[in-house]
C-alpha cells in the first residue's frame, strides 16, 4: 500500500514537472477552495488532514515554492484552501476524490428606535428570557468586536450554555478575558487576506478579534446587544439602545479586513461558527451573484442549514437598479433595507426665501444664522469631476467662506465635506443625483452640512445659476420621530429579479436599514475618515448591513421561543407575517424611496418584518436538505456539484423522478414565463403550476385561500381552496396554477398575493410574474 502511494506521488510529480513553466518564469499563485469527497479518502491515510496535505503536495511537487495550505475545513465543507498556480489548480481538479476547485472570491461589507418601530417594546413577554432551553447564540461574521462597549454587558444573563464549544481567541490588544456571558466567543481569520494582499499593516488594523472599523460592532450589537440607557450620537437618536434579541448570546468571527472579506477566511469563520454551536449566522457582506456551487457563502450556508443553523445575509447596496442582488440561494434568508419612522431634519434656507428640507447629523460649532455666500462645486473647480467634490478638485479662492453644493456620487458622502472644509468652505449642501432620487441618508459631517434630495438639489442649483449673489443658511433641527409614511424601501437596497434562479423570489424580506443607531468601535470616528478624530460609543449608519442583523436577531428570538422550528420554518414565519401595505393607513402599498411610487415584491420580497406576528404564524412552509437537493436536481446539477454543496455523494438525482424548481416549498411565488413559448400577442395560453405544503404550528383551524394578481390576462387557480388542520405538526398540500392568456414582451412583470387565513392568522405569500 505504501509503495502504491509513493509511485502515485512520483508519477504526479513527473507530470507536474513536465508541465512546469520555462526556466526563469514564475507562475503566480492565487487562493483556491478545494472540495473533497470525504468518503473517497484512501484507506492508507489515518485522517482527512493527512489526505489533504498529500494531495496538495502531489500537485506542487517540484514547484518552487511549494503550494501552501491556508485552512482545512471539516464542518461547512470537506476540503481545504490553498495557494495554487492555474496549472496546479487544473491538476488538482482532475484528481480522484476532488469534487470541485473554485477560485477564491473577494466579498465586501454591505455598508434605538427599532424595537419600538417593530412593536417589540412592551411585548417582551412573547419571548422567553435567558437561561431557558431556548438560549440562542448569534454568530456574526464581520470586522470583529469592541468588547468594552456596554452593548456586551452580561448583567442578568445566566451561565454560558453547556453546549457552547467556542473560544475567546487572544491577539493584539485583545485578551481571552474580553469575553463574558454575553460575548461568549471571538475568533479571527486572516490567512486568506494576507495570502492575497500581503502582510497586514498592524499600525492600522489589529491581528485579533478587535474591531478597528466599527462595522462588526454595529452589526453584532444590532442583532443581540444588551439594553444601554442614554445612548445617542452627539445628542441625536437619544434613548435606550438594544439589540433585537437582547438576551441572546453573541459570538464574533472577524473575517473582514481593510482589503475586504476573502472567501477562504469566510468559510473558515463559518466552519468554526457552526462547530462552536451558533444557532443563527449573520453575514452583512456579499460579492454579487454566482452559481450556488461556486458561491462560498452559499456553500457554507447549505452545510449550516443541514446542521439546523439559520443563515441571514444582506441583499446588497446596489439598488435601485434591478437584478442587483447578492446572496440569493434559497437556503439563505436574504434581507433588504427599509427606513424607520425617525428622521434627522436639516433645512437649507435660500436668499430668495425658499426653504428646502434635508438631513444631517452635524454636531459641531453652530453654523452662522446669517446668510452665507453659496456656490456650486462645478463652478469652483477646473476639474471635469469638480461637481463631485473629489479630493484636490476645489479651488480655495473660489470656495473660501462659502457654502458649497456638491453632487452625490463616486466618493464617500462625508469625505466630500472634508474636501470642502479643507478648501476653506464654510458648509456643504450634498445634492442627490438621479441615482439616489429622494432618498436621504444622514451623516455625522465634519462641517455644517445638509443632504437633500434630487428635486431640492436641482432647485438649489437653479437658484445659484439665476441669482447675482446667491446665499444660504443651514439649520440643523435634531431628531424627529413618527415620520410618515414609513417604512419606505431604501433606494440603495438591492432588487430582484433573481438572476441565478428567476423562479425563486428574492429578497425574502426587508427590515430597518436606514439611519440605525448601534454600538461603535473606539478605534475610528463616526465617519470612518482618518481625519475624523472624534470618538463615540454609538454611531448612526445605513445599509443592508444594518437590516440583516435586525432579521438575524429576530430569528434568534423566534428560535428561542420555538427551539423545535427548522431554519426554514423560522424564515417562513418571518415572511408570511410580513406586511406590504401601511398598517396605519387605508392599506396603501409600501413606497419606494427611489421613485416615490409603490414598491413591488422585487424590492421588498414578502414585505417588512413584523416580529410580534411572526411568533405565532399559524402555518409555515418547511424545508429540509432533501428538498434543497431536489431543487438542485431541477437545476440539472451534476453529482459532483451537489456533493460539493451537500458534502456527501449520498445525495443524488433519481433517473425515474421528475424534478421542478416550482415545487420547492418556498413561502413566495415567482413565475418565470418564457417569451420563447410565443411572441407577444400570441393567443396560446401558458400555465405554470406550483405545489406547496403547509405545516400547522398553531391551534386547530380551517384556512381559506384568497389569491389575486394585478395583471389582466393572468388567472390564478388554487386547489383545494380550503385546508383543515386538527393538530400541531399536521401537513396539508395544495397546488396553485398561474395561467397567462398570451405571451408578453420580455421584461414585463406583474405582482400579486396569495393568502391563507383562519380568521386569526394570516399566512401571506407574494407573487411575482415575469416574462424573460
C-alpha positions in Angstrom: 0.0 0.0 0.0 2.8 2.4 0.9 4.6 1.5 -2.3 1.5 2.3 -4.4 1.2 5.7 -2.6 4.9 6.5 -3.3 4.6 5.5 -7.0 1.5 7.8 -7.3 3.4 10.7 -5.9 6.3 10.1 -8.3 4.1 9.9 -11.3 2.2 13.1 -10.4 5.4 14.9 -9.7 6.8 13.9 -13.1 3.7 15.1 -14.8 3.8 18.5 -12.9 7.4 18.9 -13.7 6.8 18.3 -17.4 4.1 21.0 -17.4 6.2 23.5 -15.4 6.8 26.9 -16.9 10.0 27.7 -18.7 13.1 28.5 -16.6 13.0 32.0 -15.2 9.2 32.2 -15.4 7.3 32.1 -12.1 3.6 31.3 -12.3 1.5 33.5 -10.0 -0.4 31.8 -7.3 -3.9 32.6 -6.2 -6.2 31.1 -3.5 -8.5 28.2 -4.4 -11.1 26.4 -2.4 -10.7 22.6 -2.9 -13.8 20.5 -2.2 -13.1 16.8 -1.4 -15.4 13.8 -1.3 -14.9 12.7 2.3 -15.9 9.1 1.6 -13.2 8.9 -1.1 -10.3 9.1 1.3 -7.9 6.1 0.5 -7.5 3.6 3.3 -3.8 4.3 3.8 -4.5 7.7 5.3 -5.1 8.0 9.0 -7.3 11.2 8.8 -8.5 13.6 6.2 -6.0 16.3 7.1 -3.2 13.9 6.1 -5.0 13.1 2.8 -5.5 16.8 2.0 -1.8 17.5 2.7 -0.7 14.6 0.5 -3.0 15.7 -2.3 -1.7 19.3 -2.2 2.0 18.1 -2.2 1.4 15.9 -5.1 0.3 18.7 -7.4 3.1 21.1 -6.3 5.9 18.5 -6.3 9.0 20.1 -7.8 7.4 23.5 -7.7 9.2 26.5 -6.1 7.9 27.5 -3.7 5.6 24.6 -2.8 1.9 25.2 -2.7 0.7 26.4 0.7 -2.4 25.3 2.5 -4.3 28.1 4.3 -7.2 26.2 6.0 -8.5 22.7 6.3 -12.3 22.6 6.6 -14.4 20.0 8.3 -17.8 21.4 9.1 -19.3 23.6 6.4 -17.3 21.7 3.7 -14.9 18.9 3.4 -11.6 20.1 1.9 -9.1 22.9 2.1 -8.0 26.2 0.7 -4.5 26.7 -0.7 -2.4 29.0 -2.8 -2.1 27.3 -6.3 -1.0 28.2 -9.7 -3.5 27.9 -12.5 -1.8 24.6 -13.6 -1.8 23.2 -10.1 -5.5 24.0 -9.7 -6.2 22.3 -13.0 -4.2 19.2 -11.9 -6.0 19.2 -8.5 -9.4 19.3 -10.2 -8.5 16.1 -12.1 -7.5 14.1 -9.0 -9.5 11.2 -7.6 -11.8 12.4 -4.7 -11.8 16.0 -5.7 -15.3 17.4 -6.3 -14.5 21.0 -7.3 -11.7 23.5 -7.3 -13.1 27.1 -7.1 -11.1 30.3 -7.2 -11.4 32.5 -4.1 -13.9 35.3 -4.2 -13.5 38.7 -2.5 -16.6 40.0 -0.7 -17.3 43.4 0.5 -19.3 44.7 3.5 -22.7 46.0 2.8 -22.3 49.0 4.5 -32.6 52.6 19.4 -35.7 53.2 17.9 -36.2 49.9 16.0 -37.7 47.9 19.0 -40.5 50.5 19.2 -40.9 50.6 15.4 -41.1 46.8 15.2 -43.6 46.6 18.0 -41.2 44.8 20.4 -41.3 47.4 23.2 -43.8 46.2 25.8 -44.2 42.8 24.1 -41.1 41.1 25.7 -43.4 38.5 27.3 -43.9 36.9 23.9 -40.3 35.6 24.0 -38.5 33.6 26.7 -35.7 35.1 28.7 -32.1 33.9 29.1 -31.4 30.7 30.9 -34.1 28.6 29.2 -33.6 25.7 26.9 -34.1 28.1 24.1 -30.8 30.0 24.6 -29.5 31.0 21.1 -26.1 32.1 20.1 -25.9 34.6 17.2 -22.7 34.2 15.2 -21.7 37.5 13.4 -19.1 37.2 10.6 -17.8 40.8 10.2 -14.9 43.1 11.2 -14.7 42.0 14.8 -15.9 43.5 18.0 -15.2 46.3 20.5 -15.7 44.3 23.7 -15.6 47.3 26.0 -19.0 48.5 24.6 -21.8 48.5 27.1 -23.8 46.6 24.5 -21.9 43.5 25.6 -22.7 43.8 29.2 -23.7 40.4 30.6 -25.7 41.6 33.7 -28.7 39.4 34.3 -27.6 36.6 32.0 -27.3 33.1 33.1 -24.3 30.8 32.6 -23.0 30.2 29.1 -24.9 27.3 27.6 -23.1 24.0 28.3 -23.4 23.1 24.6 -21.1 26.0 23.6 -17.8 24.8 22.2 -16.3 28.2 21.1 -13.4 30.1 22.4 -12.2 33.7 23.0 -9.1 33.9 20.9 -6.4 36.3 22.2 -4.5 38.5 19.9 -3.2 42.1 19.5 -4.9 44.3 22.1 -7.4 41.6 22.8 -7.3 39.2 25.8 -9.3 36.0 26.3 -10.8 37.7 29.3 -12.6 40.1 26.9 -15.4 37.7 26.6 -18.2 37.2 29.1 -21.7 35.7 29.4 -23.0 38.0 26.6 -20.0 38.0 24.2 -19.2 34.3 24.6 -16.9 33.8 21.7 -14.4 35.7 19.5 -12.1 34.5 16.7 -10.3 36.0 13.8 -9.3 34.6 10.4 -6.8 36.4 8.2 -4.8 33.8 6.3 -6.7 34.3 3.0 -6.5 38.0 3.4 -2.7 38.1 3.9 -2.1 35.5 1.2 -3.8 37.7 -1.3 -2.8 41.2 0.0 0.4 40.6 1.8 1.2 41.1 5.5 -1.3 43.4 7.2 -0.3 46.8 8.5 -0.6 46.3 12.2 -0.4 50.0 12.8 -3.8 50.3 11.0 -5.6 47.0 12.0 -5.4 44.5 14.8 -4.3 40.9 14.3 -7.1 39.8 16.7 -10.9 39.9 17.0 -10.7 43.6 17.9 -12.9 45.8 15.6 -10.8 48.6 14.2 -13.5 49.5 11.6 -16.8 49.7 13.7 -19.0 47.8 11.2 -18.8 44.5 13.2 -19.6 46.1 16.5 -22.5 47.9 14.9 -24.0 44.7 13.4 -23.5 42.4 16.3 -25.0 44.9 18.8 -27.9 45.4 16.4 -28.6 41.7 16.4 -28.2 40.9 20.1 -26.8 43.9 22.0 -27.8 44.4 25.7 -30.0 47.3 26.6 -28.0 50.5 27.1 -29.7 53.6 28.6 -28.9 57.1 27.5 -27.4 56.1 24.1 -27.1 58.7 21.4 -24.8 60.1 18.7 -24.0 63.7 19.5 -27.5 64.0 21.1 -29.2 62.6 18.0 -31.5 59.5 18.4 -31.2 59.6 22.2 -32.8 56.8 24.2 -32.2 53.2 25.2 -30.3 51.2 22.6 -30.9 47.5 22.5 -30.4 44.7 20.0 -33.3 42.7 18.6 -32.5 39.7 20.9 -31.0 41.4 24.0 -30.9 38.1 25.9 -29.3 36.1 23.2 -25.5 35.4 23.3 -23.1 36.8 20.7 -20.1 35.2 19.1 -18.0 37.2 16.6 -15.8 35.9 13.8 -13.6 38.5 12.3 -13.3 37.7 8.6 -13.3 41.2 7.1 -10.2 43.5 6.9 -9.1 46.6 5.2 -8.6 44.7 2.0 -12.1 43.1 2.0 -13.5 39.8 3.1 -11.9 36.7 1.4 -13.9 33.6 0.9 -11.2 31.3 2.4 -11.5 33.3 5.6 -15.3 33.5 5.5 -15.5 29.7 5.1 -13.1 29.2 8.0 -15.3 31.5 10.1 -18.5 29.7 9.1 -16.8 26.3 9.7 -15.9 27.4 13.3 -19.2 29.1 14.0 -21.3 26.1 13.2 -18.9 23.8 15.1 -18.9 26.2 18.0 -22.7 25.9 18.4 -24.2 29.1 16.9 -27.9 28.8 16.1 -28.0 31.8 13.8 -25.3 33.2 11.5 -25.4 36.8 10.4 -23.3 37.9 7.3 -23.6 41.6 6.2 -21.4 41.1 3.2 -21.6 40.0 -0.4 -19.8 39.6 -3.7 -22.5 39.7 -6.4 -24.4 36.7 -7.6 -22.8 33.4 -8.7 -23.9 29.9 -9.3 -24.5 28.2 -6.0 -21.8 25.6 -6.4 -19.2 28.4 -6.8 -20.6 30.8 -4.2 -18.6 30.2 -1.0 -21.3 31.8 1.2 -24.0 29.7 -0.3 -21.8 26.6 0.1 -21.2 27.3 3.8 -24.8 28.3 4.4 -26.0 24.9 2.9 -24.0 23.0 5.4 -25.1 25.3 8.2 -28.8 24.7 7.2 -28.1 20.9 7.3 -27.0 21.3 10.9 -30.0 23.4 11.9 -28.4 26.8 11.7 -30.2 29.7 10.2 -28.1 31.9 7.9 -29.2 35.5 7.3 -27.4 37.7 4.7 -27.7 41.2 3.4 -29.2 41.6 -0.1 -26.6 44.3 -1.1 -26.5 48.1 -1.6 -26.6 48.2 -5.4 -30.1 49.4 -5.7 -32.3 50.9 -7.1 -31.2 49.0 -10.2 -33.0 45.7 -11.0 -31.3 42.3 -10.6 -28.6 43.7 -8.3 -28.9 41.1 -5.5 -26.3 39.2 -3.6 -26.8 36.0 -1.5 -29.8 34.6 -3.4 -29.5 30.9 -2.5 -32.9 29.6 -1.3 -31.4 28.2 1.9 -30.2 31.8 2.8 -32.6 34.4 4.3 -31.9 37.4 2.1 -32.6 40.8 3.7 -33.2 44.1 2.0 -33.5 47.5 3.8 -36.2 49.9 4.7 -36.5 53.2 6.6 -37.6 53.9 10.1 -40.2 56.4 11.3 -37.3 58.6 12.7 -35.5 61.3 10.8 -32.8 64.0 11.4 -34.0 67.0 9.6 -31.9 69.9 8.4 -33.0 72.9 6.5 -31.4 74.9 3.7 -32.8 78.5 3.6 -32.0 80.3 0.4 -31.6 84.0 -0.2 -34.8 84.0 -2.3 -36.9 83.0 0.7 -37.3 79.3 -0.4 -36.7 76.6 2.3 -35.7 73.1 1.5 -35.7 70.1 3.9 -32.8 67.7 4.1 -31.0 65.6 6.8 -27.8 66.0 8.9 -26.1 64.6 12.0 -23.7 67.5 12.2 -23.0 68.4 15.8 -20.0 70.8 15.8 -19.9 74.6 16.1 -23.3 76.0 15.2 -23.5 77.3 11.6 -23.9 81.0 11.1 -27.5 82.2 11.4 -26.9 84.9 8.8 -27.0 84.2 5.1 -23.7 82.8 3.7 -22.5 83.0 0.1 -23.5 79.9 -1.9 -21.6 78.3 -4.8 -22.0 75.2 -6.9 -18.9 73.0 -6.8 -18.9 72.6 -10.5 -18.3 76.3 -10.8 -15.5 76.3 -8.2 -13.2 73.8 -10.0 -11.1 73.3 -13.1 -11.8 69.5 -13.0 -14.5 67.8 -15.0 -15.5 66.0 -11.8 -15.3 69.1 -9.6 -19.1 68.9 -9.0 -18.5 65.7 -7.0 -16.1 67.5 -4.6 -13.4 64.9 -5.2 -10.1 65.4 -3.3 -8.0 68.2 -4.8 -10.6 69.4 -7.2 -11.9 72.6 -5.5 -10.3 76.0 -5.9 -9.8 77.5 -2.4 -10.0 81.1 -3.6 -13.5 80.3 -5.0 -14.9 78.4 -2.0 -13.3 80.3 0.9 -16.0 81.2 3.4 -18.9 79.8 1.2 -21.4 77.0 1.4 -20.6 74.6 -1.4 -23.2 72.5 -3.2 -21.7 69.1 -4.0 -23.2 66.3 -6.1 -23.5 62.9 -4.5 -21.6 60.0 -6.1 -18.3 58.2 -6.5 -16.6 59.3 -3.3 -17.9 58.9 0.3 -20.6 61.5 1.3 -18.7 62.6 4.4 -15.4 62.8 2.5 -16.9 65.5 0.3 -17.5 67.6 3.3 -13.8 67.1 4.4 -12.7 68.3 0.9 -14.9 71.4 1.2 -13.6 72.1 4.7 -10.0 71.6 3.6 -10.5 74.1 0.8 -11.8 76.7 3.2 -15.6 76.2 2.7 -18.0 77.2 5.5 -20.6 74.5 4.8 -21.9 72.0 2.3 -25.2 71.0 0.7 -25.0 67.5 -0.6 -27.3 67.1 -3.5 -28.7 63.7 -4.7 -28.5 62.8 -8.3 -31.0 60.7 -10.3 -29.2 57.5 -9.0 -30.4 58.3 -5.4 -33.6 60.2 -6.1 -35.3 61.5 -2.9 -33.7 59.0 -0.5 -31.9 60.8 2.3 -29.2 59.2 4.5 -28.0 61.2 7.5 -24.2 61.6 8.1 -22.1 62.9 11.0 -20.5 65.6 8.9 -17.3 67.4 9.9 -18.7 70.8 8.9 -22.2 72.3 8.8 -23.9 70.3 6.1 -27.2 69.0 4.9 -28.1 66.2 2.4 -31.0 67.0 0.1 -33.0 65.0 -2.5 -32.6 65.3 -6.2 -35.5 67.7 -6.7 -34.3 70.0 -3.9 -30.7 69.8 -5.2 -31.9 70.8 -8.7 -33.9 73.8 -7.3 -30.9 75.0 -5.3 -28.6 74.8 -8.3 -31.1 76.6 -10.4 -31.2 79.4 -7.8 -27.4 79.6 -7.9 -27.4 79.9 -11.7 -30.0 82.7 -11.7 -29.1 84.8 -8.6 -26.5 87.6 -8.8 -25.3 86.9 -5.3 -26.7 83.6 -4.0 -26.8 82.9 -0.3 -28.0 80.2 2.1 -28.3 79.3 5.7 -28.1 75.8 7.1 -30.2 74.9 10.1 -29.7 71.6 12.0 -33.0 70.6 13.6 -32.2 67.5 15.7 -34.3 64.3 15.9 -37.8 63.8 14.6 -40.0 60.7 15.3 -43.3 59.4 14.0 -42.3 60.2 10.4 -44.9 59.1 7.9 -45.1 57.2 5.6 -42.7 54.6 7.0 -41.2 52.3 6.1 -40.0 53.1 2.6 -37.8 50.7 0.7 -34.4 52.2 0.8 -33.1 53.3 -2.6 -29.8 51.6 -2.1 -31.4 48.3 -1.2 -30.6 45.7 -3.9 -33.5 44.5 -6.0 -34.8 41.4 -7.9 -35.4 39.6 -10.1 -33.1 36.8 -9.1 -30.6 36.4 -11.9 -29.4 33.0 -10.8 -32.8 31.3 -10.4 -35.7 33.6 -11.5 -38.2 31.1 -10.0 -37.0 32.0 -6.5 -38.2 35.4 -5.4 -35.5 37.5 -3.6 -35.0 39.4 -1.4 -37.1 37.4 1.1 -37.9 40.4 3.4 -36.9 43.9 4.4 -36.0 45.3 7.8 -34.8 48.6 9.3 -31.6 49.6 7.5 -31.5 53.5 7.3 -30.0 55.7 10.0 -29.6 52.9 12.5 -28.1 53.7 16.0 -25.8 50.9 17.4 -22.5 50.4 19.2 -19.3 51.6 17.6 -15.5 51.0 17.9 -13.2 53.2 19.9 -10.6 53.0 17.1 -12.4 55.1 14.5 -14.5 58.2 14.3 -18.2 58.1 13.2 -17.3 58.9 9.6 -14.5 56.4 9.4 -12.2 59.0 7.9 -8.6 59.2 9.1 -9.1 62.9 9.6 -12.0 62.4 11.9 -10.5 62.3 15.5 -13.9 62.2 17.2 -14.7 59.1 19.2 -18.2 57.9 20.0 -19.8 54.9 21.8 -22.7 54.7 19.3 -22.9 55.6 15.7 -25.7 56.0 13.1 -25.1 54.4 9.7 -27.2 52.9 6.9 -27.1 49.9 4.6 -28.5 46.4 4.2 -25.6 45.6 6.5 -27.9 47.1 9.2 -31.1 45.4 8.1 -29.5 42.0 8.0 -28.7 41.8 11.8 -32.1 43.1 12.6 -33.6 40.0 11.0 -30.8 37.8 12.4 -31.7 39.0 15.9 -35.4 38.4 15.3 -34.6 34.9 14.0 -32.8 34.3 17.3 -35.9 35.5 19.2 -38.1 33.0 17.2 -35.6 30.2 17.8 -35.7 30.9 21.5 -39.5 30.8 21.5 -39.7 27.8 19.2 -36.5 25.7 19.5 -38.1 22.9 17.6 -38.5 25.0 14.4 -36.1 24.5 11.5 -34.3 27.4 9.9 -36.9 27.2 7.0 -39.8 27.4 9.4 -38.3 30.5 11.1 -37.8 32.2 7.8 -41.4 31.2 6.7 -42.8 32.7 9.9 -41.0 36.0 9.3 -42.0 36.1 5.6 -45.7 35.1 5.8 -46.5 37.5 8.6 -44.7 40.5 7.0 -46.7 43.4 5.7 -46.6 45.1 2.3 -49.1 47.8 2.9 -49.1 50.5 5.5 -50.8 49.3 8.7 -51.9 52.7 9.9 -53.5 53.9 6.6 -56.0 52.6 4.2 -54.0 49.7 3.0 -51.9 51.7 0.6 -48.7 49.9 -0.6 -45.3 50.4 0.8 -43.5 53.1 -1.2 -40.1 53.0 -2.9 -37.8 55.8 -1.7 -36.0 55.9 -5.1 -39.2 56.7 -7.1 -41.9 57.7 -4.6 -44.1 55.1 -6.3 -45.4 51.8 -4.9 -42.7 49.2 -4.3 -43.0 45.6 -5.5 -42.0 42.2 -4.3 -38.8 42.6 -6.3 -38.0 45.4 -3.9 -39.2 44.0 -0.5 -39.9 40.3 -1.1 -42.6 39.3 1.3 -42.7 42.7 2.9 -41.5 44.4 6.0 -40.8 42.1 9.0 -43.3 42.1 11.8 -41.9 40.0 14.7 -44.9 40.2 17.1 -47.0 38.4 14.4 -44.2 36.1 13.4 -44.0 34.4 16.8 -47.5 32.9 16.1 -47.7 32.5 12.3 -50.3 29.7 12.4 -48.8 27.8 9.4 -45.3 27.5 8.0 -43.7 26.4 4.8 -41.0 24.0 5.9 -37.9 22.7 4.0 -35.0 20.4 4.7 -31.9 19.1 3.0 -33.7 16.7 0.7 -36.0 19.4 -0.6 -33.0 21.6 -1.5 -31.2 18.7 -3.2 -34.4 18.1 -5.3 -34.2 21.8 -6.2 -30.6 21.3 -7.3 -31.6 18.3 -9.4 -34.2 20.5 -11.1 -31.4 22.9 -12.0 -29.5 19.9 -13.6 -26.7 20.0 -11.1 -24.1 17.2 -11.6 -23.4 14.7 -8.9 -20.1 16.4 -8.1 -21.8 19.9 -7.9 -24.4 18.5 -5.5 -21.8 16.8 -3.4 -19.7 20.0 -3.2 -22.8 21.7 -1.6 -24.2 18.8 0.5 -20.7 17.4 1.3 -21.7 13.9 0.5 -22.3 11.7 -2.5 -25.1 10.1 -0.6 -27.4 12.7 -2.2 -28.3 12.4 -5.9 -30.9 12.7 -8.5 -33.1 9.7 -9.4 -33.4 8.9 -13.1 -37.1 8.0 -12.7 -38.1 11.1 -10.8 -39.3 14.4 -12.3 -37.9 17.5 -10.7 -39.3 21.0 -10.8 -38.0 24.3 -9.4 -41.6 25.4 -8.9 -42.1 22.5 -6.4 -39.6 23.9 -3.9 -41.7 24.6 -0.8 -40.8 28.3 -0.6 -43.0 30.9 1.1 -43.2 33.0 -2.1 -44.1 32.5 -5.7 -42.0 33.6 -8.7 -43.4 32.6 -12.0 -41.0 33.0 -14.9 -42.7 32.7 -18.3 -40.5 32.4 -21.3 -41.2 34.5 -24.4 -39.9 31.5 -26.3 -43.4 30.0 -25.7 -44.9 32.5 -28.1 -44.3 36.1 -29.3 -46.2 39.0 -27.7 -49.7 38.9 -28.8 -49.9 35.2 -29.5 -53.2 33.6 -28.3 -51.7 30.4 -26.8 -52.2 30.2 -23.0 -49.3 29.2 -20.8 -49.8 27.6 -17.4 -47.2 27.2 -14.6 -48.2 25.1 -11.6 -46.6 25.3 -8.2 -47.0 22.7 -5.4 -46.7 23.7 -1.7 -47.1 22.1 1.7 -48.2 23.9 4.8 -47.4 22.7 8.4 -49.6 23.6 11.3 -47.7 25.2 14.2 -50.7 26.6 16.0 -54.2 25.7 17.1 -56.6 23.6 15.1 -58.4 25.6 12.4 -59.8 25.8 8.9 -57.9 28.1 6.5 -59.4 29.6 3.3 -57.4 31.0 0.5 -57.6 34.2 -1.4 -55.2 34.8 -4.4 -55.0 37.6 -6.9 -52.6 39.2 -9.4 -52.6 42.8 -10.7 -52.1 41.8 -14.4 -55.0 41.3 -16.7 -55.0 38.2 -18.8 -53.5 36.1 -15.9 -55.6 33.8 -13.8 -54.8 32.1 -10.5 -56.3 28.8 -9.6 -55.7 27.2 -6.1 -56.7 23.7 -5.3 -58.1 23.0 -2.8 -59.4 26.4 -1.6 -59.8 25.2 2.0 -57.4 23.4 4.3 -58.4 22.0 7.7 -55.8 21.4 10.4 -56.6 19.5 13.6 -53.2 19.0 15.2 -49.8 20.6 15.6 -47.4 19.2 13.0 -50.1 18.2 10.6 -49.2 18.9 6.9 -51.5 19.7 4.0 -50.6 20.3 0.4 -52.1 22.4 -2.4 -51.4 23.4 -5.9 -51.6 26.9 -7.5 -51.7 27.3 -11.3 -50.9 30.6 -13.0 -52.3 30.8 -16.5 -51.3 33.6 -18.8 -53.7 34.0 -21.7 -50.9 35.2 -24.0 -47.2 35.9 -24.0 -45.9 39.4 -23.1 -42.8 41.3 -24.1 -39.6 40.3 -22.3 -39.2 42.3 -19.1 -42.9 42.5 -18.4 -43.8 42.0 -14.8 -46.9 41.6 -12.7 -47.5 41.1 -9.0 -50.0 39.7 -6.5 -50.5 37.9 -3.2 -51.8 34.5 -2.0 -53.2 34.5 1.5 -54.4 31.6 3.7 -56.5 32.7 6.7 -58.4 31.1 9.6 -59.8 34.5 10.8 -57.0 34.8 13.3 -53.8 34.0 11.4 -52.9 35.4 8.0 -50.3 33.4 6.1 -49.4 35.5 3.1 -47.1 34.9 0.2 -46.0 37.4 -2.5 -46.4 36.6 -6.2 -44.2 37.9 -9.0 -44.8 37.2 -12.7 -42.1 37.9 -15.2 -41.5 37.2 -18.9 -37.9 36.6 -19.9 
